[in-house]
Each structure stands twice: as structure tokens, then as C-alpha cells.
Amino acid sequence: MKDLNAINERRKKCLLLFFLGIVAIIVGVLILYIFGTPFGIVFGIAGFISFIAGAVTYDKLRKDFKNKFIRSLIEEMFEEARYFPNKGVSPDNVYRCNFIKKADRFHSEDLILGKVGDVRFHTADLKLQERRVRHTKNGTQVYYVTYFLGRFFEFDFPKEFKGQVIVSEKGLFTFWTGLKKIELESVEFNKKFNTYTTDEHNAFYILTPHFMQSLIELEKRHPGSISISFTGNTFNLAINNSKNSFELNLFKRLNDEIVTEFKRDLAVIVDIVNELKLNRNIFKY
């Protein structure tokens, strides 16, 4: 509770600096416009300084919040946990999964590494954007559209899988080359997901009735579009849920309910391992 109170006090200080800055700038503009006196410029400069001070203070608070508060939550939950707020997954790791197209803008942060039982993982926030061009009477406009915003997970296994198996929730953009679309035993699963593979025998070996049902249940508990991939000795999962994890909201008081939400975001990792039984025998030698 002390940590929450300290963070909220610093958050209120940031808000006050922003508020005073905006008010001073507005007052300065009005004085300058109505009276034409230099006092307006003084108010404007003071407001600008206050606003910048608020931005600097908030940036420091965000960094401390992640480096101390979020880090402590991660270390409590996972074995051998390491957290790098300013690092993320590499483009090569994402694109080799073959279920997300290459982005014109790629950004990843909040990298977490650790273990759940004997399963090693790393996960990070991921934002992918596509460049668009719009032609208008005023000229050409370039803008970017976000087509993926969510979390990317990678789990390592001692066993190497033959070929590649991809399962993608219908409606999520997929990018598959040299893969064959197959239908599985579960009608419910086929309605919800598209399945592609380079090796049908391997796909049926991995995607057992229990695994399919577990993936359906996992999708129900975690909003957003899900895609998974078995490639080499890794299992990857991406959740496109339009969410940027572990961010401190300047305009919202940090309370137990929000902390519980942060813990729930972290618990997704445990849920994936346990629900999909990633430590079962077929994933081992």
C-alpha cells in the first residue's frame, strides 16, 4: 500500500504541473491578446516551463514504476525472471512464425524472460503498423495504420518439431507461404481457427482433441485474436488485443484493482503453459 500511495502522490504532482502549465499558457495568451502587455509573454514562458517539468517528472515516474513496481510483480510470479522495459522481441523472431506480415513500423518493449516449471519463455509487447498513402486535392498524405497491438510469447522446448504448424483465429491477418490448409476433427475448432502446416502427420500429432479444446478455452478467457505456431523447438503465441501492457495511467489513480489487472496480464503466461499443457510428454524427448 505504501508503494501505491507514493506512486499516486508523484502522479498527482505531475498532473498539477501539467494543469498549472496549461492554465498559465492560456492566461498568457489572453493577456497578450486583450491587453497587449509583456506580462502575457511571462505567463506563457512560465506555463511552458511548468508543462515541460510535468513531462519530465512523468517520464521519470513511468520508468521508476516499471523498473521497481512492475519488476517486483514479475519476480514474485516467475522463476529466474528478468525484465527489460525498453527491450522487446526481435523482428526475426516474430516473422519466422509466419502468421504475421512484415510491418513498415515495428516496435516492441517490456521484454520478460523466465520459467514456468521447466518451460522457459520470453514475452513482450508488440506494435506493428502498415504505411498507407492517401491522394487528396491538397496533395499526397502518408499515414500509418496499426494492424497488431498486443503481446507476443515464445516458449522453448528440448524437442524439435518437424516442419511448421500454424493455427490462426479467423479474422486475424495471416501470412502463410508453402503451407497447406487442413481441417481437424473438431468442428468447433475449425469454425474458430484456420490451420496450416507443412506436415499433416505432425499437425495431427500436436493438435490433439485436448489441445484444440484447451486453445478454445484459452481464447474465451483472453480477449483478442490468437495465433500460434510450432516451428523448430519453439512454440509461439500472439494475442492481438489492442492493449499496451504495464503502462501507468496518468489520469487514473493506481489502486488494488489496477494492480490485480497487471497480475492478470502476467498470469496469461502461466495460463498458456497450464491450459495447453506445454510441459507434457509430446513436447519432450
Rosetta silent file (secondary structure, phi, psi, omega in degrees, C-alpha in Angstrom):
SEQUENCE: MKDLNAINERRKKCLLLFFLGIVAIIVGVLILYIFGTPFGIVFGIAGFISFIAGAVTYDKLRKDFKNKFIRSLIEEMFEEARYFPNKGVSPDNVYRCNFIKKADRFHSEDLILGKVGDVRFHTADLKLQERRVRHTKNGTQVYYVTYFLGRFFEFDFPKEFKGQVIVSEKGLFTFWTGLKKIELESVEFNKKFNTYTTDEHNAFYILTPHFMQSLIELEKRHPGSISISFTGNTFNLAINNSKNSFELNLFKRLNDEIVTEFKRDLAVIVDIVNELKLNRNIFKY
SCORE:     score description
SCORE:     0.000 S_00000001
   1 L     0.000  -36.554  178.249    0.000    0.000    0.000 S_00000001
   2 H   -59.746  -42.038  179.453    2.901    2.360    0.742 S_00000001
   3 H   -61.111  -43.611 -179.803    4.189    1.847   -2.787 S_00000001
   4 H   -63.305  -44.125  179.983    0.776    2.653   -4.260 S_00000001
   5 H   -62.731  -42.067 -179.828    0.433    5.801   -2.161 S_00000001
   6 H   -64.293  -41.756  178.918    3.917    7.018   -3.119 S_00000001
   7 H   -64.635  -42.925 -179.344    3.228    6.449   -6.815 S_00000001
   8 H   -66.271  -35.214  176.551   -0.126    8.248   -6.595 S_00000001
   9 H   -64.251  -42.995  178.390    1.457   11.232   -4.828 S_00000001
  10 H   -67.726  -35.642  177.880    4.033   11.556   -7.607 S_00000001
  11 H   -63.767  -42.089  178.999    1.284   11.119  -10.205 S_00000001
  12 H   -65.223  -34.971  177.449   -0.714   13.992   -8.645 S_00000001
  13 H   -63.856  -41.336  177.398    2.388   16.196   -8.721 S_00000001
  14 H   -61.547  -45.786  179.498    2.736   15.543  -12.456 S_00000001
  15 H   -60.399  -41.335  179.785   -0.915   16.409  -13.024 S_00000001
  16 H   -62.594  -43.316  179.254   -0.539   19.628  -11.051 S_00000001
  17 H   -63.488  -41.838  177.442    2.479   20.710  -13.124 S_00000001
  18 H   -63.460  -45.659 -177.949    0.610   19.955  -16.360 S_00000001
  19 H   -62.514  -48.445  179.999   -2.508   21.776  -15.140 S_00000001
  20 H   -62.159  -38.082  179.033   -0.614   24.878  -13.972 S_00000001
  21 H   -62.987  -46.835 -179.471    1.322   24.938  -17.227 S_00000001
  22 H   -64.260  -43.977 -179.824   -1.786   24.819  -19.401 S_00000001
  23 H   -61.835  -45.208 -178.907   -3.575   27.438  -17.284 S_00000001
  24 H   -63.277  -39.509  178.688   -0.577   29.806  -17.356 S_00000001
  25 H   -64.284  -44.498  179.749   -0.248   29.470  -21.142 S_00000001
  26 H   -62.997  -45.816  179.212   -3.953   30.192  -21.657 S_00000001
  27 H   -61.834  -41.988  179.523   -3.830   33.199  -19.290 S_00000001
  28 H   -61.408  -43.136  179.099   -0.698   34.478  -21.034 S_00000001
  29 H   -63.877  -42.698 -179.682   -2.334   34.276  -24.465 S_00000001
  30 H   -64.350  -43.729  178.868   -5.446   36.082  -23.187 S_00000001
  31 H   -61.901  -44.392 -179.345   -3.397   38.871  -21.549 S_00000001
  32 H   -64.673  -39.708 -177.512   -1.339   39.319  -24.678 S_00000001
  33 H   -73.460  -42.625 -174.606   -4.421   39.328  -26.912 S_00000001
  34 H   -82.576  -47.078 -173.443   -6.623   41.585  -24.747 S_00000001
  35 L  -103.102  -20.053  179.110   -4.121   43.970  -23.153 S_00000001
  36 L    66.706   25.497 -179.465   -1.083   43.581  -25.385 S_00000001
  37 L   -97.424  155.731  179.945    1.273   43.712  -22.375 S_00000001
  38 L   -67.299  -13.971  177.039    4.522   41.730  -21.969 S_00000001
  39 H   -58.758  -29.236  178.000    3.083   40.086  -18.867 S_00000001
  40 H   -61.996  -40.347  179.618    1.332   37.720  -21.261 S_00000001
  41 H   -66.182  -40.187  178.986    4.705   36.516  -22.546 S_00000001
  42 H   -60.938  -45.709  178.330    5.933   35.998  -18.969 S_00000001
  43 H   -61.599  -41.496 -179.257    2.868   33.887  -18.150 S_00000001
  44 H   -62.861  -44.638  179.451    3.334   31.921  -21.358 S_00000001
  45 H   -64.606  -43.459  178.695    7.001   31.153  -20.621 S_00000001
  46 H   -61.354  -40.959  178.614    6.182   30.162  -17.033 S_00000001
  47 H   -65.112  -41.438  179.078    3.410   27.889  -18.290 S_00000001
  48 H   -62.454  -42.902  179.181    5.701   26.288  -20.867 S_00000001
  49 H   -62.985  -42.525  179.550    8.352   25.615  -18.202 S_00000001
  50 H   -64.088  -40.657 -179.692    5.739   24.077  -15.885 S_00000001
  51 H   -64.964  -44.647  178.832    4.408   21.869  -18.682 S_00000001
  52 H   -63.440  -40.983  178.057    7.914   20.619  -19.592 S_00000001
  53 H   -61.353  -38.200  176.658    8.635   19.975  -15.902 S_00000001
  54 H   -64.157  -41.475  179.839    5.462   17.890  -15.738 S_00000001
  55 H   -64.860  -43.319  179.472    6.511   15.869  -18.787 S_00000001
  56 H   -65.001  -43.217 -179.924    9.997   15.217  -17.368 S_00000001
  57 H   -63.812  -41.115  179.841    8.582   14.281  -13.963 S_00000001
  58 H   -67.901  -38.825  178.130    6.048   11.906  -15.525 S_00000001
  59 H   -61.830  -41.777  177.292    8.705   10.240  -17.688 S_00000001
  60 H   -64.844  -40.327  179.079   10.805    9.598  -14.565 S_00000001
  61 H   -63.506  -44.882  178.889    7.748    8.233  -12.750 S_00000001
  62 H   -57.982  -44.257 -179.513    6.924    5.850  -15.632 S_00000001
  63 H   -65.418  -44.728  178.904   10.479    4.493  -15.629 S_00000001
  64 H   -64.019  -39.392 -179.903   10.522    4.038  -11.849 S_00000001
  65 H   -59.399  -44.439 -179.431    7.087    2.393  -11.957 S_00000001
  66 H   -74.268  -45.913 -174.609    8.291   -0.239  -14.429 S_00000001
  67 H   -69.162  -24.907 -177.827   11.804   -0.721  -13.034 S_00000001
  68 H  -111.701  -58.824 -172.571   10.624   -1.127   -9.440 S_00000001
  69 H   -71.203  -55.072 -179.518    6.916   -1.877   -9.125 S_00000001
  70 H   -63.837  -39.966  178.773    6.284   -3.998  -12.255 S_00000001
  71 H   -58.264  -41.245 -179.314    9.664   -5.720  -11.861 S_00000001
  72 H   -65.221  -37.467  177.436    8.735   -6.803   -8.317 S_00000001
  73 H   -63.742  -41.782 -178.915    5.440   -8.317   -9.561 S_00000001
  74 H   -65.536  -44.614 -177.968    7.294  -10.260  -12.267 S_00000001
  75 H   -67.954  -27.834  176.284    9.959  -11.572   -9.897 S_00000001
  76 H   -71.147  -30.141 -171.101    7.285  -12.741   -7.453 S_00000001
  77 H   -93.017  -30.721 -171.773    5.484  -14.745  -10.136 S_00000001
  78 L  -123.847  150.449  173.609    8.247  -16.402  -12.194 S_00000001
  79 E   -76.699  146.543  175.793   11.439  -18.351  -11.643 S_00000001
  80 E    48.943   39.340 -174.988   14.682  -16.868  -12.959 S_00000001
  81 E   -75.585  139.314  172.470   12.738  -13.781  -14.027 S_00000001
  82 E  -136.024  141.622 -175.263   14.367  -10.916  -15.880 S_00000001
  83 E  -132.726  129.366 -179.489   12.608   -7.763  -17.064 S_00000001
  84 E  -128.254   93.754 -175.504   13.776   -5.223  -19.647 S_00000001
  85 L   -57.567  -33.773 -174.804   11.217   -2.390  -20.039 S_00000001
  86 L   -97.502    4.524  177.688   12.993   -0.814  -23.026 S_00000001
  87 L  -111.948  164.505  179.805   13.749   -4.047  -24.913 S_00000001
  88 L  -150.067 -167.713  176.229   11.485   -6.331  -26.901 S_00000001
  89 L   -79.367  155.436 -178.745   11.349   -9.300  -29.236 S_00000001
  90 L   -84.810  153.232  175.503   13.277   -9.123  -32.495 S_00000001
  91 H   -56.772  -37.539 -179.556   11.560   -8.863  -35.902 S_00000001
  92 H   -60.831  -41.858  179.239   13.196  -12.154  -36.931 S_00000001
  93 H   -62.913  -37.922 -178.648   11.571  -13.976  -34.010 S_00000001
  94 H   -72.950  -48.631 -171.950    8.154  -12.595  -34.920 S_00000001
  95 H   -74.315  -23.702  179.545    8.260  -13.094  -38.671 S_00000001
  96 L   -70.059  -15.261  175.964    9.637  -16.637  -38.637 S_00000001
  97 L   -68.884  -23.868  173.178    6.326  -17.685  -37.077 S_00000001
  98 L    71.552   14.565  177.575    4.823  -16.988  -40.499 S_00000001
  99 L  -115.137    4.094  175.901    1.459  -15.787  -39.160 S_00000001
 100 L  -135.455  131.462 -178.589    2.017  -12.018  -39.187 S_00000001
 101 L   -71.856  159.616 -179.953    3.090   -9.992  -42.208 S_00000001
 102 L   -68.207  140.597 -175.172    6.131   -7.739  -42.101 S_00000001
 103 L   -98.518  153.513  171.595    5.463   -4.251  -40.795 S_00000001
 104 L   -79.455  -27.705  172.951    6.566   -0.877  -42.096 S_00000001
 105 E  -129.830  125.760 -177.040    6.913    0.174  -38.458 S_00000001
 106 E  -122.749  124.795  177.389    7.938   -2.383  -35.833 S_00000001
 107 E  -139.068  133.487  178.414    8.017   -1.629  -32.098 S_00000001
 108 E  -142.270  140.960 -179.408    8.429   -3.986  -29.152 S_00000001
 109 E  -152.351  179.844  178.788    9.029   -3.325  -25.439 S_00000001
 110 E    57.594   53.436  179.808    8.510   -4.732  -21.928 S_00000001
 111 E   -76.121  128.654  177.452   10.533   -7.908  -22.539 S_00000001
 112 E  -122.313  131.917  174.708   10.124  -10.571  -19.847 S_00000001
 113 E  -122.377  144.434  179.753   12.208  -13.760  -19.598 S_00000001
 114 E   178.154 -163.011 -179.544   11.646  -16.554  -17.111 S_00000001
 115 E  -135.493  143.896  168.020   10.421  -20.080  -16.396 S_00000001
 116 E  -120.522  105.370 -171.423    7.092  -21.730  -15.624 S_00000001
 117 L    66.450 -123.476  177.256    8.018  -25.102  -14.202 S_00000001
 118 L  -105.025   15.442 -179.833   10.602  -26.453  -16.616 S_00000001
 119 E  -102.212  117.787  177.119    9.325  -24.401  -19.578 S_00000001
 120 E   -85.279  147.606 -178.507   11.391  -21.347  -20.472 S_00000001
 121 E  -146.714  161.961  160.600    9.704  -18.377  -22.112 S_00000001
 122 E  -143.280  149.154 -175.361   10.093  -14.808  -23.210 S_00000001
 123 E  -148.985  152.235 -179.617    7.332  -12.358  -23.988 S_00000001
 124 E  -158.020  158.053  170.967    6.964   -8.705  -24.939 S_00000001
 125 E   -68.695  148.375 -177.924    4.501   -6.098  -26.104 S_00000001
 126 E  -140.150  132.008  176.254    4.333   -5.774  -29.880 S_00000001
 127 E  -130.420  122.415 -179.182    3.040   -2.991  -32.130 S_00000001
 128 E  -121.727  135.115 -178.396    3.021   -3.365  -35.917 S_00000001
 129 E  -131.421  147.335  179.024    1.970   -0.665  -38.390 S_00000001
 130 E  -110.582  136.761  179.516    1.440   -0.539  -42.130 S_00000001
 131 E   -79.277  131.860  177.556    2.255    2.500  -44.258 S_00000001
 132 E  -124.081  152.489  178.034   -0.666    3.886  -46.246 S_00000001
 133 E  -124.793  131.275  179.133   -0.811    6.626  -48.862 S_00000001
 134 E  -120.852  128.378  179.192   -3.827    8.849  -49.441 S_00000001
 135 E  -101.744  120.251 -179.846   -4.133   11.115  -52.501 S_00000001
 136 E  -125.842  176.223  179.322   -6.223   14.237  -51.975 S_00000001
 137 L   -67.838  -18.672  178.622   -6.722   17.552  -53.753 S_00000001
 138 L   -92.460    0.440  178.861   -4.204   19.037  -51.316 S_00000001
 139 E   124.859 -167.767 -178.232   -1.538   16.511  -52.209 S_00000001
 140 E   -94.696  131.253  178.933   -0.304   13.126  -51.047 S_00000001
 141 E  -115.357  133.499  176.549   -0.631   12.161  -47.398 S_00000001
 142 E  -107.845  130.812  178.173    1.293    9.329  -45.758 S_00000001
 143 E  -143.698  167.081 -176.074   -0.131    7.742  -42.621 S_00000001
 144 E  -122.780  137.891 -179.357    0.272    4.532  -40.633 S_00000001
 145 E  -114.977  128.337  177.979   -2.364    2.026  -39.582 S_00000001
 146 E   -80.113  121.730  178.624   -1.851   -0.296  -36.626 S_00000001
 147 E  -112.244   -8.973  172.096   -2.810   -3.857  -37.526 S_00000001
 148 E  -144.891  126.294  173.815   -1.323   -5.589  -34.486 S_00000001
 149 E  -143.948  110.119 -176.626   -1.163   -4.301  -30.912 S_00000001
 150 E   177.729 -143.271 -173.431   -0.810   -6.888  -28.191 S_00000001
 151 E  -124.142  139.818  178.680    1.506   -9.469  -26.698 S_00000001
 152 E  -117.108  133.551 -177.330    3.918  -11.939  -28.307 S_00000001
 153 E  -123.874  144.372  172.884    5.043  -15.111  -26.487 S_00000001
 154 E  -136.502  128.855  179.420    7.754  -17.654  -27.200 S_00000001
 155 E  -118.584  134.255 -177.466    8.220  -20.929  -25.299 S_00000001
 156 E   -97.934  146.007  177.925   11.292  -23.129  -25.729 S_00000001
 157 L  -133.211  153.027  176.469   11.309  -26.929  -25.830 S_00000001
 158 L   -74.326  -17.967 -178.355   14.048  -29.564  -25.881 S_00000001
 159 L   -96.276  138.816  178.479   12.249  -31.316  -28.726 S_00000001
 160 L  -101.382  127.935 -178.951   12.419  -30.016  -32.306 S_00000001
 161 L   -85.748  145.184  178.139    9.246  -30.263  -34.362 S_00000001
 162 L   -79.781  134.107  177.735    9.282  -31.304  -37.980 S_00000001
 163 L    66.181 -149.323 -178.415    8.082  -28.627  -40.389 S_00000001
 164 E  -142.263  140.920  175.200    5.715  -25.944  -39.191 S_00000001
 165 E  -124.957  128.322 -179.401    2.188  -25.875  -37.787 S_00000001
 166 E  -126.290  133.144  173.926    0.209  -22.627  -37.658 S_00000001
 167 E  -124.678  123.802 -176.274   -3.188  -22.015  -36.094 S_00000001
 168 E  -130.915  130.616  177.709   -4.719  -18.583  -36.585 S_00000001
 169 E   -63.169  135.970 -178.043   -8.022  -17.263  -35.346 S_00000001
 170 L   -62.693  134.023 -177.145  -10.254  -16.320  -38.239 S_00000001
 171 L   106.352  -20.528  176.322  -10.246  -12.576  -38.844 S_00000001
 172 L   -90.046  132.997 -179.231   -6.586  -12.097  -37.884 S_00000001
 173 L   -59.837  130.593  177.394   -4.331  -11.311  -40.823 S_00000001
 174 L  -122.368  157.588  179.599   -2.124  -14.284  -41.634 S_00000001
 175 L  -137.895   97.882 -175.663    0.819  -14.683  -43.959 S_00000001
 176 L  -121.515  133.351 -179.695    1.496  -18.248  -44.949 S_00000001
 177 L  -126.786  129.137  177.862    3.818  -19.465  -47.715 S_00000001
 178 L    69.465   22.923 -179.720    4.221  -23.070  -48.763 S_00000001
 179 L  -114.296  149.525 -178.969    1.711  -24.267  -46.171 S_00000001
 180 E  -105.400  133.428  176.905   -1.321  -26.456  -46.666 S_00000001
 181 E   -79.928  132.015 -179.753   -4.676  -25.653  -45.067 S_00000001
 182 E  -128.176  158.042  174.621   -6.143  -28.625  -43.207 S_00000001
 183 L  -106.234  137.715 -179.634   -9.354  -29.450  -41.378 S_00000001
 184 L  -103.741  178.882 -173.273   -9.167  -31.050  -37.935 S_00000001
 185 L   -66.737  -32.761 -174.453  -11.527  -33.357  -36.055 S_00000001
 186 L   -84.246  119.244  177.311  -13.236  -30.629  -34.059 S_00000001
 187 H   -65.877  -40.826  179.383  -15.978  -28.768  -35.936 S_00000001
 188 H   -61.502  -41.520 -179.847  -15.994  -26.049  -33.259 S_00000001
 189 H   -65.908  -43.251 -179.108  -12.232  -25.599  -33.636 S_00000001
 190 H   -65.425  -30.443  177.173  -12.441  -25.388  -37.445 S_00000001
 191 H   -71.494  -30.877 -174.971  -15.128  -22.700  -37.187 S_00000001
 192 H   -90.403  -35.193 -172.338  -12.941  -20.625  -34.874 S_00000001
 193 E  -128.391  152.500  166.955   -9.456  -21.185  -36.327 S_00000001
 194 E   -99.889  139.696 -178.829   -7.646  -21.741  -39.609 S_00000001
 195 E  -123.190  132.300 -179.836   -4.909  -24.390  -39.510 S_00000001
 196 E  -132.545  147.901 -179.419   -1.913  -24.605  -41.862 S_00000001
 197 E  -157.253  160.047  172.047    1.042  -26.962  -41.927 S_00000001
 198 L   -97.567   -9.080 -175.939    3.951  -28.283  -43.956 S_00000001
 199 L  -146.549  101.263 -175.848    3.449  -31.763  -42.440 S_00000001
 200 H   -59.393  -43.090 -178.780   -0.090  -33.108  -41.898 S_00000001
 201 H   -59.151  -43.549  179.770    1.061  -36.059  -39.762 S_00000001
 202 H   -64.984  -38.928 -179.794    2.950  -33.705  -37.442 S_00000001
 203 H   -63.180  -44.668 -179.784   -0.052  -31.358  -37.203 S_00000001
 204 H   -69.496  -27.734  177.907   -2.435  -34.150  -36.147 S_00000001
 205 H   -69.356  -40.849 -177.845    0.176  -35.388  -33.655 S_00000001
 206 H   -80.364  -46.483 -172.875    0.441  -31.972  -31.973 S_00000001
 207 L   -88.271   72.304  178.637   -3.142  -30.736  -32.279 S_00000001
 208 L   -72.938  163.989  176.818   -4.867  -33.396  -30.221 S_00000001
 209 H   -54.250  -38.830  179.020   -8.565  -33.075  -29.254 S_00000001
 210 H   -66.313  -42.470 -179.863   -7.497  -31.919  -25.778 S_00000001
 211 H   -63.071  -43.230 -179.863   -5.116  -29.297  -27.176 S_00000001
 212 H   -61.941  -44.785  179.643   -7.795  -27.949  -29.515 S_00000001
 213 H   -65.665  -37.506  179.163  -10.358  -27.687  -26.726 S_00000001
 214 H   -65.436  -38.559  178.255   -7.783  -26.060  -24.459 S_00000001
 215 H   -66.613  -37.139  176.223   -6.976  -23.438  -27.096 S_00000001
 216 H   -62.216  -44.760  179.623  -10.695  -22.685  -27.460 S_00000001
 217 H   -65.924  -40.006  178.272  -10.976  -22.226  -23.677 S_00000001
 218 H   -61.642  -42.166  179.694   -7.832  -20.067  -23.609 S_00000001
 219 H   -64.272  -35.805 -179.771   -9.278  -17.830  -26.321 S_00000001
 220 H   -66.768  -35.342 -176.306  -12.510  -17.400  -24.369 S_00000001
 221 H   -82.168  -19.459 -175.735  -10.642  -16.218  -21.258 S_00000001
 222 L  -125.696  104.727 -177.936   -8.347  -13.775  -23.036 S_00000001
 223 L   -57.568  147.126  179.558   -9.973  -11.199  -25.349 S_00000001
 224 L   117.208  165.423  179.453   -8.333  -10.609  -28.708 S_00000001
 225 E   -85.849  133.925 -175.861   -7.392  -12.642  -31.761 S_00000001
 226 E  -110.211  138.555  168.990   -4.994  -15.535  -31.152 S_00000001
 227 E  -132.654  144.539  176.721   -2.429  -17.129  -33.458 S_00000001
 228 E  -132.473  159.398  179.493    0.012  -19.912  -32.603 S_00000001
 229 E  -150.040  133.566  169.184    2.952  -21.537  -34.345 S_00000001
 230 E  -105.384  114.358 -179.015    5.111  -24.612  -33.762 S_00000001
 231 E  -139.301  124.082 -179.693    8.453  -24.039  -35.500 S_00000001
 232 L    60.054 -123.908  178.661   11.686  -25.892  -34.783 S_00000001
 233 L  -109.047   28.020  179.283   11.964  -26.169  -30.993 S_00000001
 234 E  -127.393  147.705  171.292    9.723  -23.182  -30.187 S_00000001
 235 E  -115.134  124.049 -179.669    6.038  -22.609  -29.605 S_00000001
 236 E  -115.454  144.847  176.614    4.856  -19.067  -30.326 S_00000001
 237 E  -140.733  135.981  177.849    1.581  -17.413  -29.460 S_00000001
 238 E  -125.702  134.665  176.262    0.380  -13.893  -30.275 S_00000001
 239 E  -117.414  112.177  179.762   -2.662  -12.147  -28.810 S_00000001
 240 E   -92.852   91.563 -172.164   -3.838   -9.136  -30.802 S_00000001
 241 L  -120.519   13.046  179.099   -5.942   -7.398  -28.151 S_00000001
 242 L    57.202   36.663 -175.371   -5.256   -3.669  -28.802 S_00000001
 243 L  -128.080  135.061  174.371   -3.564   -3.440  -25.412 S_00000001
 244 L  -105.989  110.304 -170.555   -0.269   -1.932  -24.276 S_00000001
 245 L   -76.170  155.857  168.124    0.673   -3.730  -21.056 S_00000001
 246 L    61.493   30.681  178.154    2.184   -2.373  -17.826 S_00000001
 247 L   -99.614  138.628  177.292    1.609    1.323  -18.557 S_00000001
 248 L   -85.478  124.164 -179.777    0.881    3.800  -15.777 S_00000001
 249 L   -86.583  115.263 -177.519   -2.209    5.892  -16.489 S_00000001
 250 L   -61.333  -32.749 -172.520   -1.544    9.497  -15.502 S_00000001
 251 L   -97.617    7.668 -178.491   -5.256   10.292  -15.190 S_00000001
 252 L  -129.692  129.485 -179.234   -6.280    7.218  -13.198 S_00000001
 253 L   -64.266  133.027  176.946   -5.471    6.516   -9.554 S_00000001
 254 L   -77.438  119.132 -178.764   -3.378    3.379   -9.075 S_00000001
 255 L  -134.819 -177.858 -177.165   -5.337    1.025   -6.806 S_00000001
 256 H   -61.606  -34.057 -179.901   -5.609   -2.669   -5.916 S_00000001
 257 H   -64.044  -42.039  179.291   -7.985   -3.289   -8.820 S_00000001
 258 H   -69.517  -39.149  177.110   -5.452   -1.992  -11.368 S_00000001
 259 H   -61.387  -40.201  177.254   -2.634   -3.952   -9.704 S_00000001
 260 H   -61.589  -36.822  177.630   -4.797   -7.078   -9.995 S_00000001
 261 H   -65.696  -39.902  175.758   -5.173   -6.338  -13.718 S_00000001
 262 H   -61.306  -43.785  179.414   -1.377   -6.150  -14.075 S_00000001
 263 H   -64.262  -36.038  179.348   -1.083   -9.505  -12.292 S_00000001
 264 H   -66.419  -37.112  176.590   -3.755  -10.940  -14.570 S_00000001
 265 H   -62.364  -39.234  178.677   -1.725   -9.843  -17.609 S_00000001
 266 H   -72.258  -34.887 -177.641    1.278  -11.711  -16.215 S_00000001
 267 H   -67.047  -16.070  175.972   -0.812  -14.750  -15.301 S_00000001
 268 H   -55.361  -37.891 -178.209   -1.591  -15.233  -19.008 S_00000001
 269 H   -62.008  -47.445  178.624    1.861  -16.826  -19.308 S_00000001
 270 H   -64.210  -40.373 -179.277    1.097  -19.408  -16.615 S_00000001
 271 H   -61.694  -40.916  179.097   -2.353  -19.959  -18.104 S_00000001
 272 H   -62.222  -47.690 -178.741   -0.866  -20.729  -21.533 S_00000001
 273 H   -63.460  -45.742 -175.533    1.569  -23.304  -20.112 S_00000001
 274 H   -75.342  -43.927 -177.113   -1.005  -24.980  -17.870 S_00000001
 275 H   -67.424  -43.278 -178.688   -4.035  -24.861  -20.164 S_00000001
 276 L   -87.939   -1.711  178.386   -2.162  -26.050  -23.250 S_00000001
 277 L    50.863   54.945 -176.783   -0.038  -28.425  -21.128 S_00000001
 278 L   -69.765  -10.119  177.634    3.163  -27.283  -22.786 S_00000001
 279 L  -101.071   14.223 -179.786    5.190  -29.419  -20.366 S_00000001
 280 L   -77.090  173.544 -168.963    3.515  -32.668  -21.363 S_00000001
 281 H   -64.717  -31.470 -176.644    5.388  -35.589  -22.872 S_00000001
 282 H   -69.258  -15.247  177.791    4.791  -34.846  -26.575 S_00000001
 283 H   -95.837   11.642  179.960    6.787  -31.651  -26.153 S_00000001
 284 L  -129.387  163.609  174.365    9.770  -33.574  -24.745 S_00000001
 285 L   -71.184    0.000    0.000   12.169  -36.188  -25.980 S_00000001
